[in-house]
C-alpha cells in the first residue's frame, strides 16, 4: 500500500530517471524511443548486482495509465515479464508486482531457486524504497 493516488505512483514505473531512484540495482536506463512512455516504448537498462553488470532491453507491452504497466525484459541470461498493477484503495494505491522469468542459460536454470530468492528480496527492498519516495513527494497528496 502506498499513501498516494495511482496518478502519483504511475510516473515512477516508466520514467527512466525515476526508476533509477527506486530500483536499487538499476544504474542506467536509456529510452530507445522518443516521447512519453507508451505501448512499444523501449529502453536499454543496466543493472549492477553482486559485481556483475547486466544489460538488457525492456519494452512496454501494456500501458494503462494510472492502472497497469507490463514490461518485457530480454537479456543474454533471461527473459522476464513484469506486471505492475495499481488499484485505488481508500485514498491510496495498492501496488502489485509479479515477475515471470525464463532463464536462458543452463547455469542460471540450475541456480534458479537461489536467484529467485535474491530477486524477491531485492524486489521487496525496491518496493519499500518506492513507497518512501512517493509518499515523501509533496504532490503525492494532491494528485
TILUMVEX-677937 format. One line per 4 residues: number of its first residue (from 1); their letters; for each residue x, y, z of N, C-alpha, C. Coordinates in nm, 2 decimals, m for minus. Example, Ala and Ser with C-alpha at 12.3 -4.5 7.8 and 13.67 -1.06 7.14 Angstrom:
! residues 2
1> as> 1.32:m0.57:0.78:1.23:m0.45:0.78:1.32:m0.33:0.78 | 1.28:m0.22:0.71:1.37:m0.11:0.71:1.29:0.00:0.79
//
This chain:
! residues 143
1> xxxx> 0.08:m0.12:0.00:0.00:0.00:0.00:0.09:0.12:0.00 | 0.05:0.22:m0.08:0.12:0.35:m0.09:0.02:0.46:m0.06 | 0.05:0.54:0.03:m0.04:0.65:0.07:m0.03:0.77:m0.03 | m0.07:0.74:m0.15:m0.08:0.84:m0.26:m0.17:0.77:m0.37
5> xxxx> m0.24:0.86:m0.45:m0.32:0.80:m0.55:m0.24:0.74:m0.67 | m0.30:0.65:m0.75:m0.23:0.59:m0.86:m0.17:0.69:m0.95 | m0.23:0.80:m0.97:m0.17:0.91:m1.07:m0.04:0.96:m1.01 | m0.01:0.95:m0.88:0.12:0.99:m0.83:0.22:0.88:m0.83
9> xxxx> 0.17:0.76:m0.84:0.26:0.64:m0.84:0.31:0.61:m0.98 | 0.22:0.61:m1.08:0.24:0.56:m1.21:0.37:0.62:m1.28 | 0.40:0.75:m1.27:0.52:0.80:m1.33:0.64:0.74:m1.28 | 0.65:0.69:m1.16:0.77:0.62:m1.11:0.79:0.49:m1.17
13> xxxx> 0.70:0.43:m1.24:0.71:0.30:m1.30:0.77:0.30:m1.44 | 0.76:0.41:m1.52:0.80:0.41:m1.66:0.91:0.52:m1.69 | 0.92:0.62:m1.61:1.02:0.72:m1.63:1.16:0.67:m1.59 | 1.26:0.68:m1.69:1.39:0.62:m1.66:1.46:0.68:m1.54
17> xxxx> 1.46:0.81:m1.53:1.52:0.88:m1.42:1.46:0.84:m1.28 | 1.33:0.84:m1.28:1.26:0.80:m1.16:1.28:0.65:m1.12 | 1.28:0.56:m1.22:1.31:0.42:m1.19:1.45:0.40:m1.13 | 1.55:0.48:m1.18:1.68:0.47:m1.12:1.68:0.51:m0.97
21> xxxx> 1.59:0.59:m0.93:1.59:0.63:m0.79:1.53:0.53:m0.70 | 1.44:0.44:m0.74:1.38:0.35:m0.65:1.43:0.20:m0.68 | 1.48:0.17:m0.79:1.53:0.04:m0.82:1.67:0.03:m0.79 | 1.70:m0.04:m0.68:1.84:m0.04:m0.62:1.95:m0.08:m0.71
25> xxxx> 1.93:m0.18:m0.79:2.03:m0.23:m0.88:2.04:m0.17:m1.02 | 1.94:m0.09:m1.05:1.93:m0.02:m1.18:2.02:0.10:m1.18 | 2.13:0.10:m1.26:2.23:0.21:m1.26:2.22:0.29:m1.38 | 2.16:0.24:m1.49:2.13:0.32:m1.61:2.00:0.28:m1.67
29> xxxx> 1.93:0.38:m1.73:1.81:0.35:m1.81:1.80:0.45:m1.92 | 1.82:0.41:m2.04:1.82:0.50:m2.16:1.70:0.47:m2.25 | 1.61:0.57:m2.26:1.50:0.54:m2.36:1.55:0.52:m2.50 | 1.50:0.42:m2.57:1.54:0.40:m2.71:1.44:0.45:m2.81
33> xxxx> 1.33:0.49:m2.75:1.22:0.55:m2.84:1.19:0.69:m2.78 | 1.14:0.78:m2.87:1.11:0.92:m2.83:0.97:0.93:m2.78 | 0.95:1.03:m2.70:0.82:1.06:m2.65:0.79:1.00:m2.51 | 0.67:1.03:m2.46:0.64:0.97:m2.33:0.62:0.82:m2.33
37> xxxx> 0.63:0.76:m2.22:0.61:0.61:m2.22:0.48:0.57:m2.28 | 0.48:0.48:m2.37:0.36:0.43:m2.43:0.38:0.28:m2.48 | 0.28:0.22:m2.53:0.29:0.09:m2.58:0.40:0.08:m2.68 | 0.49:m0.01:m2.67:0.60:m0.02:m2.76:0.73:0.05:m2.73
41> xxxx> 0.72:0.14:m2.63:0.84:0.22:m2.59:0.95:0.12:m2.54 | 1.07:0.15:m2.58:1.18:0.06:m2.54:1.29:0.13:m2.47 | 1.36:0.06:m2.38:1.47:0.11:m2.30:1.59:0.02:m2.30 | 1.71:0.08:m2.28:1.82:0.00:m2.25:1.85:0.02:m2.11
45> xxxx> 1.84:m0.09:m2.03:1.86:m0.08:m1.88:1.99:m0.16:m1.85 | 2.06:m0.10:m1.75:2.18:m0.17:m1.70:2.16:m0.18:m1.55 | 2.18:m0.31:m1.50:2.17:m0.34:m1.36:2.31:m0.38:m1.31 | 2.34:m0.35:m1.19:2.47:m0.39:m1.13:2.43:m0.47:m1.00
49> xxxx> 2.47:m0.59:m1.00:2.43:m0.68:m0.89:2.54:m0.77:m0.86 | 2.59:m0.77:m0.73:2.70:m0.86:m0.69:2.82:m0.85:m0.78 | 2.85:m0.72:m0.82:2.97:m0.70:m0.91:2.95:m0.74:m1.05 | 2.83:m0.79:m1.09:2.80:m0.83:m1.23:2.71:m0.72:m1.29
53> xxxx> 2.75:m0.68:m1.41:2.68:m0.59:m1.49:2.59:m0.66:m1.59 | 2.46:m0.63:m1.58:2.36:m0.70:m1.66:2.29:m0.59:m1.75 | 2.31:m0.60:m1.88:2.25:m0.51:m1.97:2.13:m0.58:m2.04 | 2.02:m0.51:m2.05:1.90:m0.57:m2.11:1.82:m0.47:m2.19
57> xxxx> 1.73:m0.52:m2.27:1.64:m0.43:m2.34:1.50:m0.45:m2.28 | 1.43:m0.35:m2.25:1.30:m0.35:m2.19:1.20:m0.29:m2.29 | 1.08:m0.35:m2.30:0.98:m0.30:m2.39:0.85:m0.30:m2.32 | 0.77:m0.18:m2.33:0.64:m0.17:m2.26:0.54:m0.25:m2.35
61> xxxx> 0.48:m0.35:m2.30:0.39:m0.43:m2.38:0.25:m0.41:m2.34 | 0.23:m0.34:m2.22:0.09:m0.30:m2.19:0.11:m0.17:m2.11 | 0.03:m0.07:m2.15:0.03:0.06:m2.07:m0.11:0.10:m2.06 | m0.16:0.10:m1.93:m0.29:0.15:m1.90:m0.27:0.26:m1.79
65> xxxx> m0.25:0.38:m1.83:m0.20:0.49:m1.74:m0.28:0.49:m1.61 | m0.21:0.50:m1.51:m0.26:0.50:m1.37:m0.32:0.37:m1.32 | m0.31:0.26:m1.40:m0.37:0.13:m1.36:m0.27:0.02:m1.38 | m0.19:0.02:m1.49:m0.11:m0.10:m1.52:0.01:m0.07:m1.61
69> xxxx> 0.12:m0.14:m1.59:0.23:m0.13:m1.68:0.29:m0.27:m1.68 | 0.31:m0.32:m1.80:0.37:m0.46:m1.82:0.49:m0.44:m1.91 | 0.60:m0.49:m1.86:0.73:m0.47:m1.93:0.79:m0.61:m1.96 | 0.84:m0.62:m2.08:0.91:m0.74:m2.12:1.06:m0.71:m2.13
73> xxxx> 1.14:m0.79:m2.06:1.28:m0.78:m2.05:1.35:m0.89:m2.12 | 1.46:m0.86:m2.19:1.54:m0.96:m2.26:1.68:m0.93:m2.24 | 1.75:m1.03:m2.19:1.90:m1.02:m2.17:1.96:m1.15:m2.22 | 2.09:m1.16:m2.22:2.15:m1.29:m2.26:2.13:m1.40:m2.16
77> xxxx> 2.09:m1.37:m2.03:2.07:m1.47:m1.93:1.93:m1.51:m1.91 | 1.83:m1.42:m1.94:1.69:m1.45:m1.91:1.60:m1.36:m2.00 | 1.47:m1.41:m2.00:1.36:m1.33:m2.05:1.27:m1.31:m1.93 | 1.21:m1.20:m1.91:1.12:m1.18:m1.80:1.00:m1.09:m1.84
81> xxxx> 0.89:m1.10:m1.77:0.78:m1.01:m1.79:0.74:m0.97:m1.65 | 0.74:m0.83:m1.63:0.70:m0.77:m1.51:0.56:m0.71:m1.52 | 0.47:m0.75:m1.45:0.33:m0.70:m1.45:0.32:m0.61:m1.32 | 0.29:m0.48:m1.34:0.27:m0.39:m1.23:0.13:m0.34:m1.24
85> xxxx> 0.06:m0.35:m1.13:m0.08:m0.31:m1.13:m0.10:m0.21:m1.01 | m0.18:m0.11:m1.04:m0.22:m0.01:m0.94:m0.37:m0.01:m0.92 | m0.41:m0.01:m0.80:m0.55:m0.01:m0.77:m0.58:0.09:m0.66 | m0.67:0.19:m0.69:m0.70:0.29:m0.59:m0.78:0.23:m0.48
89> xxxx> m0.73:0.25:m0.36:m0.79:0.19:m0.24:m0.78:0.29:m0.12 | m0.90:0.33:m0.07:m0.90:0.42:0.05:m0.81:0.54:0.04 | m0.81:0.61:m0.08:m0.73:0.73:m0.09:m0.58:0.70:m0.12 | m0.54:0.57:m0.13:m0.41:0.53:m0.16:m0.40:0.44:m0.28
93> xxxx> m0.29:0.37:m0.29:m0.27:0.28:m0.40:m0.22:0.14:m0.35 | m0.29:0.04:m0.40:m0.24:m0.10:m0.38:m0.16:m0.13:m0.50 | m0.03:m0.15:m0.48:0.07:m0.17:m0.59:0.10:m0.32:m0.59 | 0.08:m0.39:m0.70:0.11:m0.53:m0.71:0.21:m0.55:m0.82
97> xxxx> 0.32:m0.63:m0.79:0.42:m0.66:m0.90:0.44:m0.81:m0.90 | 0.43:m0.86:m1.03:0.45:m1.00:m1.05:0.56:m1.01:m1.16 | 0.66:m1.10:m1.13:0.77:m1.12:m1.23:0.77:m1.26:m1.27 | 0.76:m1.29:m1.40:0.77:m1.42:m1.45:0.90:m1.43:m1.54
101> xxxx> 0.99:m1.52:m1.50:1.12:m1.53:m1.56:1.15:m1.66:m1.62 | 1.21:m1.66:m1.74:1.26:m1.78:m1.81:1.41:m1.77:m1.82 | 1.49:m1.86:m1.76:1.63:m1.85:m1.77:1.68:m1.91:m1.89 | 1.77:m1.85:m1.97:1.82:m1.90:m2.09:1.94:m1.99:m2.08
105> xxxx> 2.03:m1.97:m1.98:2.15:m2.05:m1.97:2.13:m2.16:m1.87 | 2.20:m2.27:m1.89:2.19:m2.38:m1.80:2.23:m2.34:m1.66 | 2.34:m2.27:m1.65:2.39:m2.23:m1.51:2.28:m2.15:m1.44 | 2.22:m2.06:m1.51:2.11:m1.98:m1.45:1.99:m2.07:m1.41
109> xxxx> 1.96:m2.16:m1.49:1.85:m2.25:m1.46:1.88:m2.34:m1.34 | 2.01:m2.38:m1.33:2.05:m2.46:m1.21:2.04:m2.38:m1.08 | 2.07:m2.25:m1.09:2.07:m2.17:m0.97:1.94:m2.09:m0.96 | 1.84:m2.13:m1.03:1.71:m2.05:m1.03:1.65:m2.03:m0.90
113> xxxx> 1.65:m2.13:m0.81:1.59:m2.11:m0.68:1.67:m2.00:m0.60 | 1.80:m2.00:m0.61:1.88:m1.90:m0.53:1.86:m1.77:m0.60 | 1.86:m1.76:m0.73:1.84:m1.63:m0.80:1.71:m1.58:m0.77 | 1.61:m1.66:m0.77:1.47:m1.62:m0.74:1.46:m1.56:m0.60
117> xxxx> 1.51:m1.63:m0.50:1.51:m1.58:m0.36:1.58:m1.44:m0.35 | 1.69:m1.43:m0.42:1.76:m1.30:m0.42:1.68:m1.19:m0.49 | 1.62:m1.22:m0.60:1.54:m1.13:m0.67:1.42:m1.08:m0.59 | 1.36:m1.18:m0.52:1.24:m1.15:m0.43:1.28:m1.05:m0.32
121> xxxx> 1.40:m1.07:m0.26:1.45:m0.98:m0.16:1.48:m0.84:m0.21 | 1.54:m0.84:m0.33:1.56:m0.71:m0.40:1.43:m0.64:m0.43 | 1.33:m0.71:m0.48:1.20:m0.65:m0.52:1.14:m0.59:m0.39 | 1.14:m0.66:m0.28:1.08:m0.61:m0.16:1.16:m0.48:m0.11
125> xxxx> 1.29:m0.48:m0.12:1.36:m0.36:m0.08:1.32:m0.24:m0.18 | 1.32:m0.27:m0.31:1.28:m0.17:m0.41:1.14:m0.11:m0.38 | 1.05:m0.20:m0.35:0.91:m0.15:m0.33:0.90:m0.07:m0.20 | 0.98:m0.10:m0.10:0.98:m0.02:0.02:1.04:0.12:m0.01
129> xxxx> 1.14:0.12:m0.09:1.20:0.25:m0.13:1.10:0.33:m0.22 | 1.03:0.26:m0.31:0.93:0.33:m0.39:0.83:0.40:m0.30 | 0.78:0.32:m0.21:0.68:0.37:m0.11:0.73:0.50:m0.04 | 0.85:0.49:0.01:0.91:0.61:0.08:0.92:0.73:m0.01
133> xxxx> 0.97:0.71:m0.13:0.99:0.82:m0.22:0.86:0.88:m0.27 | 0.76:0.80:m0.30:0.63:0.85:m0.35:0.56:0.93:m0.23 | 0.56:0.87:m0.12:0.49:0.93:0.00:0.56:1.06:0.04 | 0.69:1.07:0.01:0.76:1.19:0.06:0.75:1.31:m0.04
137> xxxx> 0.69:1.28:m0.16:0.67:1.38:m0.26:0.55:1.47:m0.22 | 0.57:1.61:m0.21:0.46:1.69:m0.17:0.34:1.68:m0.26 | 0.36:1.66:m0.39:0.25:1.65:m0.49:0.17:1.52:m0.47 | 0.22:1.42:m0.40:0.16:1.29:m0.39:0.02:1.30:m0.33
141> xxx> 0.01:1.39:m0.23:m0.12:1.40:m0.16:m0.22:1.48:m0.24 | m0.17:1.56:m0.34:m0.26:1.65:m0.42:m0.30:1.59:m0.55 | m0.23:1.49:m0.60:m0.26:1.43:m0.73:m0.39:1.35:m0.73
//
